[in-house]
Amino acid sequence: MRIGAHVRQDDDPIGAGEALGADIVQLFLTDPQKWNKLTPHPRTEQILASPIDVVVHSSYVINVASLNNRIRIPSRKSVTEQAKAAADIGAIGLVVHGGHVRDGEDQAEGFANWRKLFEREADKGGFAVPILIENTAGGDAAMARRFDDIARLWDEVGDFGAGFCLDTCHAWAGGEDLVGVVERVKAITGRIDLVHLNNSRDEFNSARDRHANLADGTIDAEVLAEVVRTAQAPVILETPADGIADDLAYLRR
């Protein structure tokens, strides 16, 4: 079982991982809030040579489900490009948020847009790394907030080998009980490829995505530990930086 954290020092992710004693680190390859052009990572050789595994989180601006061409088309391009860049540093996958349509728009079209992304890439030989779709915290028109919507999404993309990233704060904020969550997710997707293990600053079903350290939030820390035990997947902490060392120590205990 590999346990690690998202590292903010994107210029030296392995050094940051070594300082934490992490088995795996997550990083961005570009400014997550912008449509910036990708450039080769300056530490590529070090990342490839390190025993620390890496996973890449895609940009937040990506919304594959969008019905707006000016968002959906660059989103498709960015997923493909960031997957290739992730492969270049030996990443185990690319995490992509499920996205959403706007209020009043047909969710079915958003699910279909996800399928089109995988269809288009399959025609070109497939993505360079696995695409790990992450559940999200809020929005009634989201593709991956509620598990019944994730089931609809998986009807579209499951046959293409889509991976799944379970975020515990997002599930809690989205109104999904964390007791037995691993079994319920696997009943839908058949897999959990990565866990984003985060506590929440807010109450159940708040639709608010505000992470807390494992011992400090509104979710019982033992419930979070049980998610790790049952998921049997790599774990990334996205908790506040000043408490990550304690979070890692708690999980190892």
C-alpha positions in Angstrom: 0.0 0.0 0.0 1.5 3.3 -1.1 0.7 6.4 1.0 1.7 10.0 0.2 0.5 13.5 -0.5 -0.1 16.2 -3.0 3.1 18.3 -3.1 3.0 22.0 -3.7 6.6 22.1 -4.6 5.9 21.1 -8.2 9.5 22.1 -9.2 10.9 19.4 -6.9 8.2 16.8 -6.2 10.6 14.0 -5.4 12.5 16.1 -2.8 9.2 17.1 -1.2 8.1 13.4 -1.2 11.4 12.3 0.4 11.1 15.0 3.1 7.7 13.5 4.0 8.8 9.9 3.7 6.1 9.4 1.1 5.7 6.3 -1.2 3.8 8.3 -3.8 3.3 12.0 -4.6 0.7 13.9 -6.6 1.5 17.1 -8.6 0.2 19.5 -11.2 2.1 19.9 -14.5 0.8 23.4 -15.1 -1.1 26.1 -13.3 -4.4 24.4 -12.5 -6.4 27.5 -12.9 -5.2 28.4 -16.4 -5.1 26.9 -19.9 -1.3 27.3 -20.0 0.8 25.4 -22.6 2.7 22.4 -21.1 6.4 22.3 -21.0 8.7 19.3 -20.1 9.1 18.9 -16.3 12.6 20.2 -15.3 13.0 17.2 -13.0 11.9 14.5 -15.4 15.1 12.3 -15.0 15.0 12.5 -11.2 11.3 11.6 -11.2 11.8 8.6 -13.5 14.8 7.4 -11.4 13.1 7.7 -8.1 11.3 4.8 -6.3 8.6 7.3 -5.3 5.6 6.9 -7.5 3.8 9.9 -9.0 0.3 10.7 -10.1 -0.7 13.8 -11.9 -3.8 15.9 -11.1 -5.2 17.7 -14.2 -6.1 21.3 -14.3 -9.2 22.5 -12.5 -10.4 24.4 -15.6 -11.0 21.2 -17.5 -14.7 20.3 -17.9 -15.1 17.5 -20.3 -18.9 17.3 -19.7 -19.6 20.9 -20.7 -22.1 21.7 -23.5 -20.1 24.9 -24.2 -17.8 24.3 -27.2 -15.3 26.9 -25.9 -14.9 24.8 -22.7 -15.4 21.3 -23.9 -13.1 21.3 -26.9 -10.0 22.7 -25.1 -10.8 20.4 -22.2 -10.6 17.3 -24.4 -7.3 18.6 -25.8 -5.9 19.3 -22.4 -6.8 15.8 -21.1 -4.9 14.3 -24.0 -1.9 16.6 -23.6 -1.7 16.2 -19.9 -2.0 12.4 -20.1 0.9 12.4 -22.5 2.9 14.7 -20.2 2.1 12.5 -17.2 3.4 9.5 -19.2 6.6 11.3 -19.8 7.4 11.4 -16.1 6.2 7.8 -15.5 3.0 8.7 -13.7 0.5 6.0 -12.8 -2.4 8.0 -14.0 -4.1 11.4 -14.6 -6.8 12.5 -12.2 -9.7 14.4 -13.9 -12.7 15.9 -12.1 -16.1 14.6 -13.3 -17.2 18.1 -14.4 -20.8 19.3 -14.8 -23.3 20.9 -17.1 -25.1 24.1 -16.3 -28.4 24.3 -14.4 -31.2 23.5 -16.7 -29.1 21.6 -19.2 -29.6 17.9 -19.8 -27.1 15.8 -17.8 -27.4 13.0 -20.3 -25.5 15.2 -22.8 -22.7 15.7 -20.3 -22.4 11.9 -19.8 -22.4 11.5 -23.5 -19.5 14.0 -23.8 -17.4 11.9 -21.5 -18.1 8.9 -23.8 -17.1 10.9 -26.8 -13.8 11.8 -25.2 -12.9 8.1 -24.7 -14.2 7.1 -28.1 -12.1 9.7 -29.9 -9.0 8.7 -28.0 -9.6 5.0 -28.5 -9.6 5.6 -32.2 -6.1 7.0 -31.8 -4.8 4.1 -29.7 -6.0 5.3 -26.2 -4.7 7.6 -23.6 -1.0 7.6 -22.6 -1.9 6.9 -18.9 -5.1 5.8 -17.2 -7.7 8.5 -16.8 -8.9 8.5 -13.1 -12.2 10.2 -12.9 -12.7 11.9 -9.5 -16.0 12.3 -7.6 -16.8 15.9 -6.8 -18.4 17.7 -3.9 -21.1 20.0 -5.1 -23.6 20.9 -7.9 -26.9 19.3 -8.7 -25.8 19.1 -12.4 -22.5 17.4 -11.7 -21.4 14.2 -13.4 -19.8 12.6 -10.4 -21.2 14.1 -7.1 -23.8 11.5 -6.3 -23.2 7.8 -6.8 -26.3 7.3 -8.9 -24.9 9.8 -11.4 -21.5 8.1 -11.3 -23.4 4.9 -12.3 -24.8 6.8 -15.3 -21.3 8.0 -16.1 -19.9 4.5 -15.9 -22.5 3.2 -18.3 -20.8 5.6 -20.8 -17.1 5.2 -20.0 -16.7 1.9 -18.1 -16.1 -0.2 -21.2 -13.2 2.0 -22.1 -11.3 1.2 -19.0 -11.8 4.5 -17.2 -10.3 4.5 -13.7 -11.8 6.0 -10.5 -10.4 8.3 -7.8 -12.4 8.3 -4.6 -12.1 11.6 -2.7 -13.5 11.2 0.9 -14.1 14.9 1.5 -16.0 15.2 -1.8 -18.1 12.1 -1.0 -19.0 13.4 2.4 -19.8 16.9 1.2 -21.7 15.4 -1.7 -24.1 13.6 0.7 -22.6 10.0 0.4 -22.1 8.0 3.6 -18.5 6.9 4.0 -19.4 3.8 6.0 -19.2 1.0 3.4 -18.3 3.5 0.7 -15.6 1.3 -0.9 -18.0 -1.5 -1.5 -20.6 0.8 -2.9 -18.2 2.5 -5.3 -16.8 -0.9 -6.5 -20.3 -2.1 -7.1 -20.6 0.7 -9.6 -17.2 1.1 -11.2 -15.6 -2.3 -10.4 -12.5 -0.5 -9.2 -10.8 2.2 -7.1 -7.5 3.2 -8.5 -6.6 6.0 -6.1 -7.9 7.5 -2.9 -7.8 11.2 -2.1 -8.0 10.9 1.7 -9.2 14.1 3.2 -11.3 15.1 6.2 -13.8 17.9 5.8 -14.2 21.3 7.5 -17.9 21.2 6.8 -20.9 19.1 7.7 -22.3 16.1 5.8 -24.0 17.0 2.5 -22.7 20.6 2.7 -21.6 20.6 -1.0 -18.5 22.5 0.2 -15.1 21.3 -0.8 -12.9 22.4 2.2 -10.3 19.8 3.3 -9.2 19.3 6.8 -6.4 17.2 8.4 -7.5 13.7 9.4 -7.9 14.4 13.1 -9.4 17.9 12.7 -12.5 17.6 10.6 -16.1 16.5 10.8 -15.4 13.0 9.6 -14.4 10.3 12.1 -10.7 9.6 11.5 -11.2 5.9 12.1 -13.8 5.9 9.2 -11.2 7.4 7.0 -8.6 4.8 8.0 -11.2 2.1 7.2 -11.5 3.5 3.7 -7.8 3.0 3.3 -7.9 -0.5 4.6 -10.7 -1.6 2.4 -9.8 0.3 -0.8 -6.4 -1.3 -1.1 -5.3 1.5 -3.5 -2.6 4.1 -3.4 -3.5 7.0 -1.1 -2.9 10.7 -1.6 -3.5 13.2 1.2 -4.6 16.7 0.0 -4.9 17.9 3.6 -3.5 21.2 4.9 0.3 21.2 4.6 1.2 21.9 8.2 -0.6 18.7 9.3 0.4 16.3 6.6 3.3 14.7 8.5 0.9 13.9 11.3 -1.7 12.5 8.9 0.9 10.2 7.3 2.0 9.0 10.8 -1.6 8.3 11.7 -2.3 6.3 8.6 0.9 4.2 9.1 -0.1 3.4 12.7 
